[in-house]
Amino acid sequence: MSQLAPIKITVDKQAIRRIESDLLHIKNGAPRAMSLAINHTLGVTRTEASKEIRKQVKLKAGYVRDKLKIKRATVNRLNGAIQTPTRGTLLTRYPHTRYKNSDMGVQVKPTGGKKRMPGAFFIRFANGVQVIAVRTEHGPGLGRSEGLKVLYGPSTSQVFTDVKDDLQAPSGNRLMQRLGYEADRLLKRQ
């Protein structure tokens, strides 16, 4: 998974101390409330991150959601993360068209049209994955797969790096609200 800098969320330390003292009589009360709040916030932040990513690149929501993995918090480990692989995204993941003159067109940005790519063509790997490639070398003696370059577009990790700063403040506020909700819920159960 990714080694990118995480979203840094700041919390109100006095509110945390107050919740810890309120839940002192409940076994693992504060850690339970915190882990539940963190996990809820991660889910909502992943959805918001997916929407922001799709404002910059034309990928399907399901694909982006699958790439944004959540590492959940537990009572013993009170931190969570949204991770994404750093691998590039194949151009076939974006809307693409083959034109009559055998050129390809790919739309990476959500606005505008498809960009023509003269000389690009489809190839299929042995595992069945279809990709867009261009020939980089010509001449005799080249094997079937020699001299080919597979084309990639912006990866989800690249775009996530761009949008994560915008998500920090709303996520911190949401975490504090949810922490208060989870603490109240635990207190009402007792």
Secondary structure, DSSP 8 states (H G I E B T S, - for coil): ------------HHHHHHHHHHTTTSTTHHHHHHHHHHHHHHHHHHHHHHHHHHHHS---HHHHHHHSEEE---SS----EEE---S-EEGGGS-EEE-TTS-EEE--SSSS--EEETT-EEEE-TTS-EEEEEE---STT--SSTTEEE-EE--HHHHHHHHHHHHHHHHHHHHHHHHHHHHHHHHHH-
